[in-house]
Amino acid sequence: MEPRARAGKNVGKMNFNHNELAQLLYGHGDLKTPLPETVRVLDELITDFIQGVGFEATRAAHHAGRQKVKFEDFEFAMRRNPRFMGKIQEVFEKKKEIEAARKNFNIEDQLMKDADKEEKEKEKKGGDKGDKGGKEGGDKGVRDKAGGDKEKGPGSSVSGSMGTKRKRQQQGDMLEDEELDELDDDLEAEADIGTAAKRR
């Protein structure tokens, strides 16, 4: 990285918060209230480092024919320092994990909404048929609606097929856990028998 002078507008100004830099210094063994000159020097060092890395990454992007800077450009800029490289890779891996978790969460929400919509449509269709079926059918529709309101709950048909799917999945998970526990117990018993036989 090549040394560059600060831009004229940034001379004498701090780019980072004084308290944050003081806490950083304290975390690395300085006093709780470091000298203002120390904080200012640390601010300049951090600013120069970030500018230098950004400059190198931008240079790599331009060399590759891109205007936007990508992760690979930062990897290239840090290729000579394995510590920085490892930290950058760790941060991007965590970012990918967080994005994948959010995506899964959004998919589950969408499935729940779709199931609720289907149930509401089924209820509306059932209510419309009852109204068309004459006086007795109309009375049944009213009774069904009233009964449906009373039966709303976690196990009712209003909660939909998602509730039954969840119950089945939970039951399947419980059975798998029980089978795994039995296998663990069997393995432990065999290990105990094996150690007892070796002692004799």
Accessible surface in RSA format (square Angstrom, percent):
REM  Atomic radii and reference values for relative SASA: ProtOr
REM  Chains: A
REM  Algorithm: Lee & Richards
REM  Probe-radius: 1.40
REM  Slices: 20
REM RES _ NUM      All-atoms   Total-Side   Main-Chain    Non-polar    All polar
REM                ABS   REL    ABS   REL    ABS   REL    ABS   REL    ABS   REL
RES MET A   1   123.28  63.8  56.37  37.3  66.91 159.3  52.89  45.0  70.39  93.3
RES GLU A   2    83.73  48.1  73.41  55.5  10.32  24.6  28.79  55.7  54.94  44.9
RES PRO A   3   132.74  96.7 102.91  93.8  29.84 108.5 114.77  94.8  17.97 111.7
RES ARG A   4    95.52  40.1  65.01  33.1  30.51  72.6  54.73  74.8  40.79  24.7
RES ALA A   5   101.59  93.4  63.72  98.3  37.87  86.1  74.25 104.6  27.33  72.4
RES ARG A   6    45.26  19.0  25.76  13.1  19.50  46.4  24.16  33.0  21.10  12.8
RES ALA A   7    53.52  49.2  37.76  58.3  15.76  35.8  49.31  69.4   4.21  11.2
RES GLY A   8    67.83  83.6   0.00   N/A  67.83  83.6  38.59 105.9  29.23  65.5
RES LYS A   9   158.62  77.4 138.75  85.1  19.87  47.3  93.73  84.4  64.90  69.1
RES ASN A  10    34.76  24.0  34.76  33.6   0.00   0.0   0.77   1.9  33.99  32.9
RES VAL A  11   100.60  66.2  83.35  75.5  17.25  41.6  84.09  73.1  16.52  44.8
RES GLY A  12    67.37  83.1   0.00   N/A  67.37  83.1  36.13  99.1  31.24  70.0
RES LYS A  13   131.67  64.2 125.41  76.9   6.26  14.9  81.29  73.2  50.38  53.7
RES MET A  14    64.95  33.6  35.56  23.5  29.39  70.0  18.49  15.7  46.46  61.6
RES ASN A  15    72.04  49.7  36.76  35.5  35.28  84.9  20.86  50.2  51.17  49.5
RES PHE A  16    67.48  33.8  57.38  35.5  10.10  26.3  62.35  37.8   5.13  14.7
RES ASN A  17    80.32  55.4  66.02  63.8  14.30  34.4  24.13  58.1  56.19  54.3
RES HIS A  18    79.25  43.3  76.17  52.9   3.09   7.9  64.32  66.3  14.93  17.4
RES ASN A  19    97.15  67.0  95.17  92.0   1.98   4.8  17.23  41.5  79.92  77.2
RES GLU A  20   105.03  60.3  98.63  74.6   6.40  15.2  36.14  69.9  68.89  56.2
RES LEU A  21     7.03   3.9   6.97   5.0   0.07   0.2   7.03   4.9   0.00   0.0
RES ALA A  22    12.10  11.1  11.60  17.9   0.50   1.1  12.07  17.0   0.04   0.1
RES GLN A  23   128.26  71.7 119.41  87.3   8.85  21.1  41.67  88.7  86.59  65.7
RES LEU A  24    77.96  43.4  70.97  50.8   6.99  17.6  77.19  54.2   0.77   2.1
RES LEU A  25    28.31  15.8  27.32  19.5   0.99   2.5  27.70  19.5   0.61   1.6
RES TYR A  26   110.03  51.4 101.01  57.5   9.02  23.5  67.00  50.4  43.03  53.0
RES GLY A  27    62.05  76.5   0.00   N/A  62.05  76.5  32.79  90.0  29.25  65.5
RES HIS A  28   153.84  84.1 116.59  81.0  37.25  95.3  94.33  97.2  59.51  69.2
RES GLY A  29    70.94  87.5   0.00   N/A  70.94  87.5  36.48 100.1  34.46  77.2
RES ASP A  30    50.25  35.2  35.70  35.5  14.55  34.4  16.50  38.8  33.75  33.7
RES LEU A  31   129.15  71.9 126.36  90.4   2.79   7.0 128.99  90.6   0.16   0.4
RES LYS A  32   151.71  74.0 132.87  81.5  18.84  44.9  76.15  68.5  75.57  80.5
RES THR A  33   116.87  83.1 103.55 105.0  13.31  31.7  77.59 104.2  39.28  59.4
RES PRO A  34    12.68   9.2   1.52   1.4  11.17  40.6   3.17   2.6   9.51  59.1
RES LEU A  35   121.95  67.9 118.72  84.9   3.23   8.1 119.55  84.0   2.40   6.5
RES PRO A  36    72.43  52.8  70.69  64.4   1.75   6.4  70.72  58.4   1.72  10.7
RES GLU A  37   102.39  58.8 101.42  76.7   0.97   2.3  55.35 107.1  47.04  38.4
RES THR A  38    50.23  35.7  44.49  45.1   5.74  13.7  32.45  43.6  17.77  26.9
RES VAL A  39     0.08   0.1   0.08   0.1   0.00   0.0   0.08   0.1   0.00   0.0
RES ARG A  40   105.58  44.3 105.58  53.8   0.00   0.0  30.96  42.3  74.62  45.2
RES VAL A  41    84.83  55.8  84.74  76.7   0.09   0.2  84.77  73.7   0.06   0.2
RES LEU A  42    31.88  17.8  31.08  22.2   0.79   2.0  31.64  22.2   0.24   0.6
RES ASP A  43     0.60   0.4   0.60   0.6   0.00   0.0   0.00   0.0   0.60   0.6
RES GLU A  44    73.52  42.2  73.52  55.6   0.00   0.0   7.21  13.9  66.31  54.1
RES LEU A  45   110.52  61.5 105.93  75.8   4.59  11.5 106.36  74.7   4.16  11.2
RES ILE A  46    41.86  23.8  39.34  29.3   2.52   6.1  41.86  30.1   0.00   0.0
RES THR A  47     9.84   7.0   8.49   8.6   1.35   3.2   9.79  13.2   0.05   0.1
RES ASP A  48    66.26  46.4  58.32  58.0   7.94  18.8  26.27  61.8  39.98  39.9
RES PHE A  49    81.57  40.8  74.43  46.1   7.14  18.6  81.13  49.2   0.44   1.3
RES ILE A  50    94.28  53.7  90.48  67.4   3.80   9.2  92.04  66.3   2.24   6.1
RES GLN A  51    76.72  42.9  66.81  48.8   9.91  23.6  35.42  75.4  41.29  31.3
RES GLY A  52     3.82   4.7   0.00   N/A   3.82   4.7   3.70  10.2   0.12   0.3
RES VAL A  53    10.79   7.1  10.79   9.8   0.00   0.0  10.79   9.4   0.00   0.0
RES GLY A  54    25.33  31.2   0.00   N/A  25.33  31.2  24.53  67.3   0.80   1.8
RES PHE A  55    73.45  36.7  66.57  41.2   6.88  17.9  71.36  43.3   2.09   6.0
RES GLU A  56    28.94  16.6  27.19  20.6   1.75   4.2   4.57   8.8  24.37  19.9
RES ALA A  57     0.16   0.1   0.16   0.2   0.00   0.0   0.16   0.2   0.00   0.0
RES THR A  58    49.94  35.5  49.94  50.6   0.00   0.0  34.47  46.3  15.47  23.4
RES ARG A  59   113.73  47.7 107.88  55.0   5.85  13.9  56.98  77.9  56.74  34.4
RES ALA A  60    15.72  14.5   6.51  10.0   9.21  21.0  11.63  16.4   4.09  10.8
RES ALA A  61     0.67   0.6   0.67   1.0   0.00   0.0   0.67   0.9   0.00   0.0
RES HIS A  62   114.35  62.5  96.63  67.2  17.71  45.3  65.81  67.8  48.54  56.5
RES HIS A  63   169.84  92.8 138.38  96.2  31.46  80.5  94.55  97.4  75.29  87.6
RES ALA A  64    63.76  58.6  25.90  40.0  37.85  86.1  37.37  52.6  26.38  69.9
RES GLY A  65    69.38  85.6   0.00   N/A  69.38  85.6  35.83  98.3  33.56  75.2
RES ARG A  66    67.50  28.3  61.24  31.2   6.27  14.9  40.78  55.7  26.72  16.2
RES GLN A  67   168.77  94.4 143.90 105.2  24.87  59.2  46.61  99.2 122.16  92.7
RES LYS A  68   166.77  81.4 161.10  98.8   5.67  13.5 108.45  97.6  58.32  62.1
RES VAL A  69    58.63  38.6  29.82  27.0  28.82  69.4  29.82  25.9  28.82  78.2
RES LYS A  70   106.73  52.1 100.31  61.5   6.42  15.3  56.71  51.0  50.02  53.3
RES PHE A  71    48.91  24.5  40.92  25.3   7.98  20.8  41.82  25.4   7.09  20.3
RES GLU A  72    97.07  55.7  92.80  70.2   4.26  10.2  49.78  96.3  47.28  38.6
RES ASP A  73     5.08   3.6   4.66   4.6   0.43   1.0   0.43   1.0   4.66   4.6
RES PHE A  74    63.92  32.0  63.92  39.6   0.00   0.0  63.92  38.8   0.00   0.0
RES GLU A  75    38.90  22.3  38.56  29.2   0.34   0.8   7.12  13.8  31.78  25.9
RES PHE A  76   106.67  53.4 101.82  63.1   4.85  12.6 106.39  64.5   0.28   0.8
RES ALA A  77    14.77  13.6   0.06   0.1  14.70  33.4   0.73   1.0  14.03  37.2
RES MET A  78    10.62   5.5   8.94   5.9   1.68   4.0   8.79   7.5   1.83   2.4
RES ARG A  79   101.63  42.7  74.17  37.8  27.46  65.4  36.37  49.7  65.27  39.6
RES ARG A  80   194.38  81.6 162.08  82.6  32.30  76.9  75.10 102.6 119.28  72.3
RES ASN A  81    52.96  36.5  51.53  49.8   1.43   3.4  15.38  37.0  37.58  36.3
RES PRO A  82   108.82  79.3  96.69  88.1  12.13  44.1 101.26  83.6   7.56  47.0
RES ARG A  83   204.36  85.8 189.23  96.5  15.14  36.0  68.29  93.3 136.07  82.5
RES PHE A  84    82.76  41.4  81.71  50.6   1.05   2.7  82.69  50.1   0.07   0.2
RES MET A  85    44.36  23.0  44.36  29.4   0.00   0.0  44.36  37.7   0.00   0.0
RES GLY A  86    34.89  43.0   0.00   N/A  34.89  43.0  29.79  81.8   5.10  11.4
RES LYS A  87   124.89  60.9 121.67  74.7   3.21   7.7  79.61  71.7  45.27  48.2
RES ILE A  88    31.18  17.7  28.96  21.6   2.21   5.3  31.18  22.4   0.00   0.0
RES GLN A  89    66.73  37.3  65.82  48.1   0.90   2.2  13.02  27.7  53.70  40.7
RES GLU A  90    74.24  42.6  71.65  54.2   2.58   6.2  26.84  51.9  47.40  38.7
RES VAL A  91    83.06  54.7  80.23  72.6   2.83   6.8  81.65  70.9   1.42   3.8
RES PHE A  92    59.21  29.6  59.05  36.6   0.16   0.4  59.05  35.8   0.16   0.5
RES GLU A  93   105.82  60.8 103.54  78.3   2.28   5.4  34.29  66.3  71.53  58.4
RES LYS A  94   116.18  56.7 115.94  71.1   0.24   0.6  67.69  60.9  48.49  51.7
RES LYS A  95   108.34  52.9 104.73  64.3   3.61   8.6  59.68  53.7  48.67  51.8
RES LYS A  96   137.73  67.2 133.09  81.7   4.64  11.1  81.39  73.3  56.34  60.0
RES GLU A  97   119.82  68.8 110.48  83.6   9.35  22.3  46.27  89.5  73.55  60.1
RES ILE A  98    94.86  54.0  92.17  68.7   2.68   6.5  94.73  68.2   0.12   0.3
RES GLU A  99    88.94  51.1  83.51  63.2   5.43  12.9  35.34  68.4  53.60  43.8
RES ALA A 100    52.21  48.0  46.55  71.8   5.66  12.9  51.19  72.1   1.01   2.7
RES ALA A 101    60.58  55.7  50.47  77.9  10.11  23.0  56.08  79.0   4.50  11.9
RES ARG A 102   157.83  66.3 155.98  79.5   1.85   4.4  50.27  68.7 107.57  65.2
RES LYS A 103   136.28  66.5 132.39  81.2   3.88   9.2  79.26  71.3  57.02  60.7
RES ASN A 104    87.49  60.3  85.88  83.0   1.61   3.9  20.79  50.0  66.71  64.5
RES PHE A 105   127.82  64.0 125.30  77.6   2.52   6.6 127.57  77.3   0.25   0.7
RES ASN A 106    92.40  63.7  87.02  84.1   5.38  13.0  25.18  60.6  67.22  65.0
RES ILE A 107    86.23  49.1  84.37  62.9   1.85   4.5  86.23  62.1   0.00   0.0
RES GLU A 108   102.57  58.9 101.23  76.6   1.34   3.2  33.84  65.5  68.73  56.1
RES ASP A 109    56.88  39.8  55.30  55.0   1.58   3.7  13.47  31.7  43.41  43.3
RES GLN A 110    92.02  51.5  91.37  66.8   0.65   1.6  37.42  79.7  54.60  41.4
RES LEU A 111    92.43  51.5  90.38  64.7   2.05   5.2  90.38  63.5   2.05   5.5
RES MET A 112    66.99  34.7  66.72  44.2   0.27   0.6  65.36  55.6   1.63   2.2
RES LYS A 113   122.37  59.7 119.99  73.6   2.38   5.7  69.53  62.6  52.84  56.3
RES ASP A 114    54.99  38.5  53.37  53.1   1.62   3.8  20.51  48.3  34.48  34.4
RES ALA A 115     9.05   8.3   5.53   8.5   3.52   8.0   8.10  11.4   0.95   2.5
RES ASP A 116    63.32  44.4  62.08  61.8   1.25   3.0  15.47  36.4  47.86  47.7
RES LYS A 117   125.70  61.3 123.82  76.0   1.88   4.5  76.14  68.5  49.56  52.8
RES GLU A 118    94.92  54.5  93.00  70.4   1.92   4.6  29.15  56.4  65.77  53.7
RES GLU A 119    23.90  13.7  23.90  18.1   0.00   0.0   3.58   6.9  20.32  16.6
RES LYS A 120   130.43  63.6 129.24  79.3   1.19   2.8  74.94  67.5  55.49  59.1
RES GLU A 121    97.55  56.0  96.14  72.7   1.40   3.3  31.35  60.6  66.20  54.1
RES LYS A 122   130.43  63.6 120.80  74.1   9.63  22.9  78.47  70.6  51.96  55.4
RES GLU A 123    87.64  50.3  70.63  53.4  17.00  40.5  45.67  88.3  41.97  34.3
RES LYS A 124   144.28  70.4 135.80  83.3   8.48  20.2  87.26  78.5  57.03  60.7
RES LYS A 125   132.57  64.7 130.77  80.2   1.81   4.3  78.93  71.0  53.65  57.1
RES GLY A 126    43.19  53.3   0.00   N/A  43.19  53.3  32.21  88.4  10.98  24.6
RES GLY A 127    10.80  13.3   0.00   N/A  10.80  13.3   8.80  24.2   2.00   4.5
RES ASP A 128    79.75  55.9  77.95  77.6   1.80   4.3  17.55  41.3  62.20  62.0
RES LYS A 129   154.61  75.4 144.40  88.6  10.21  24.3  90.28  81.3  64.32  68.5
RES GLY A 130    13.80  17.0   0.00   N/A  13.80  17.0  13.34  36.6   0.46   1.0
RES ASP A 131    86.23  60.4  63.67  63.4  22.55  53.3  27.47  64.6  58.76  58.6
RES LYS A 132   174.54  85.2 140.67  86.3  33.87  80.6  94.44  85.0  80.11  85.3
RES GLY A 133    54.21  66.8   0.00   N/A  54.21  66.8  30.93  84.9  23.28  52.1
RES GLY A 134    43.11  53.2   0.00   N/A  43.11  53.2  39.60 108.7   3.51   7.9
RES LYS A 135   176.93  86.3 156.45  96.0  20.48  48.8 109.44  98.5  67.49  71.9
RES GLU A 136   141.02  81.0 136.10 103.0   4.91  11.7  52.89 102.3  88.13  72.0
RES GLY A 137    13.61  16.8   0.00   N/A  13.61  16.8  12.37  34.0   1.24   2.8
RES GLY A 138    16.31  20.1   0.00   N/A  16.31  20.1  16.08  44.1   0.23   0.5
RES ASP A 139    63.26  44.3  61.37  61.1   1.89   4.5  10.26  24.1  53.00  52.9
RES LYS A 140   125.38  61.2 124.91  76.6   0.46   1.1  68.64  61.8  56.73  60.4
RES GLY A 141     2.81   3.5   0.00   N/A   2.81   3.5   2.61   7.2   0.20   0.4
RES VAL A 142   100.22  65.9  98.59  89.3   1.63   3.9  99.17  86.2   1.05   2.9
RES ARG A 143   158.29  66.5 149.99  76.5   8.30  19.8  63.88  87.3  94.41  57.2
RES ASP A 144   102.27  71.6  89.69  89.3  12.58  29.8  31.79  74.8  70.48  70.3
RES LYS A 145   118.10  57.6 109.36  67.1   8.74  20.8  75.74  68.2  42.35  45.1
RES ALA A 146    50.16  46.1  42.35  65.4   7.81  17.8  48.80  68.7   1.36   3.6
RES GLY A 147    27.12  33.4   0.00   N/A  27.12  33.4  26.55  72.9   0.57   1.3
RES GLY A 148    25.47  31.4   0.00   N/A  25.47  31.4  24.05  66.0   1.42   3.2
RES ASP A 149    95.13  66.6  79.68  79.3  15.46  36.5  26.51  62.4  68.62  68.4
RES LYS A 150   176.76  86.2 142.28  87.3  34.48  82.1  93.56  84.2  83.20  88.6
RES GLU A 151   122.80  70.5 108.96  82.4  13.84  33.0  39.19  75.8  83.61  68.3
RES LYS A 152   119.52  58.3  95.56  58.6  23.95  57.0  46.31  41.7  73.21  78.0
RES GLY A 153    32.17  39.7   0.00   N/A  32.17  39.7  25.67  70.5   6.49  14.5
RES PRO A 154   128.88  93.9 111.25 101.4  17.63  64.1 120.80  99.7   8.07  50.2
RES GLY A 155    57.63  71.1   0.00   N/A  57.63  71.1  22.11  60.7  35.52  79.5
RES SER A 156    22.26  18.8   5.18   6.9  17.08  39.3  16.19  34.5   6.08   8.5
RES SER A 157    90.99  76.9  73.73  98.4  17.26  39.8  54.62 116.3  36.37  51.0
RES VAL A 158    44.74  29.4  40.46  36.6   4.29  10.3  40.67  35.3   4.08  11.1
RES SER A 159    39.64  33.5  22.89  30.5  16.75  38.6  30.28  64.5   9.36  13.1
RES GLY A 160     7.74   9.5   0.00   N/A   7.74   9.5   3.60   9.9   4.14   9.3
RES SER A 161    48.67  41.1  42.87  57.2   5.80  13.4  35.33  75.2  13.34  18.7
RES MET A 162    35.39  18.3  35.39  23.4   0.00   0.0  26.10  22.2   9.28  12.3
RES GLY A 163    11.39  14.0   0.00   N/A  11.39  14.0  10.05  27.6   1.34   3.0
RES THR A 164    66.54  47.3  65.24  66.1   1.30   3.1  58.66  78.8   7.88  11.9
RES LYS A 165   119.06  58.1 114.05  70.0   5.01  11.9  67.93  61.1  51.13  54.5
RES ARG A 166   105.21  44.2 104.03  53.0   1.18   2.8  45.03  61.5  60.18  36.5
RES LYS A 167   103.26  50.4 101.84  62.5   1.42   3.4  69.65  62.7  33.61  35.8
RES ARG A 168   169.40  71.1 160.74  81.9   8.67  20.6  56.27  76.9 113.13  68.6
RES GLN A 169   119.54  66.8 109.06  79.7  10.48  25.0  34.67  73.8  84.87  64.4
RES GLN A 170   107.01  59.8 105.43  77.1   1.57   3.7  32.88  70.0  74.12  56.2
RES GLN A 171   110.98  62.1 109.44  80.0   1.54   3.7  33.39  71.1  77.59  58.9
RES GLY A 172    28.13  34.7   0.00   N/A  28.13  34.7  26.96  74.0   1.17   2.6
RES ASP A 173    67.49  47.3  66.62  66.3   0.87   2.0  22.15  52.1  45.34  45.2
RES MET A 174   117.68  60.9 115.33  76.3   2.35   5.6  94.17  80.1  23.51  31.1
RES LEU A 175   106.65  59.4 106.44  76.2   0.21   0.5 106.45  74.8   0.20   0.5
RES GLU A 176   103.54  59.4 102.53  77.6   1.01   2.4  30.25  58.5  73.28  59.8
RES ASP A 177    80.97  56.7  79.53  79.2   1.44   3.4  22.15  52.1  58.82  58.7
RES GLU A 178    91.82  52.7  89.88  68.0   1.94   4.6  34.86  67.4  56.95  46.5
RES GLU A 179   105.08  60.3 103.55  78.3   1.53   3.6  35.81  69.3  69.26  56.6
RES LEU A 180   102.41  57.0 102.29  73.2   0.12   0.3 102.29  71.8   0.12   0.3
RES ASP A 181    85.90  60.2  84.51  84.1   1.38   3.3  23.86  56.1  62.04  61.9
RES GLU A 182   109.07  62.6 107.57  81.4   1.50   3.6  37.85  73.2  71.22  58.1
RES LEU A 183   101.69  56.6 101.65  72.7   0.05   0.1 101.65  71.4   0.04   0.1
RES ASP A 184    74.34  52.1  72.82  72.5   1.52   3.6  17.15  40.4  57.18  57.0
RES ASP A 185    86.52  60.6  81.39  81.0   5.14  12.1  25.95  61.1  60.58  60.4
RES ASP A 186    79.06  55.4  76.62  76.3   2.44   5.8  18.68  44.0  60.37  60.2
RES LEU A 187   112.07  62.4 107.68  77.0   4.39  11.0 107.97  75.8   4.10  11.0
RES GLU A 188   109.73  63.0 106.03  80.2   3.71   8.8  41.32  79.9  68.42  55.9
RES ALA A 189    49.75  45.7  43.44  67.0   6.31  14.3  49.17  69.2   0.58   1.5
RES GLU A 190   111.13  63.8 102.29  77.4   8.84  21.1  39.38  76.2  71.75  58.6
RES ALA A 191    58.13  53.5  45.26  69.8  12.87  29.3  56.30  79.3   1.83   4.8
RES ASP A 192    93.46  65.5  89.86  89.4   3.60   8.5  25.02  58.9  68.43  68.2
RES ILE A 193   121.08  68.9 117.47  87.5   3.61   8.7 120.48  86.8   0.59   1.6
RES GLY A 194    29.93  36.9   0.00   N/A  29.93  36.9  29.23  80.2   0.70   1.6
RES THR A 195    67.61  48.1  65.44  66.3   2.16   5.2  57.41  77.1  10.20  15.4
RES ALA A 196    41.16  37.8  38.85  60.0   2.31   5.3  40.02  56.4   1.14   3.0
RES ALA A 197    65.59  60.3  47.52  73.3  18.07  41.1  50.96  71.8  14.64  38.8
RES LYS A 198   177.90  86.8 143.76  88.2  34.14  81.3  96.41  86.8  81.49  86.8
RES ARG A 199   204.57  85.9 166.19  84.7  38.38  91.4  66.18  90.4 138.39  83.9
RES ARG A 200   240.60 101.0 175.57  89.5  65.03 154.8  80.82 110.5 159.78  96.8
END  Absolute sums over single chains surface
CHAIN  1 A    16695.6      14352.5       2343.1       9582.5       7113.1
END  Absolute sums over all chains
TOTAL         16695.6      14352.5       2343.1       9582.5       7113.1
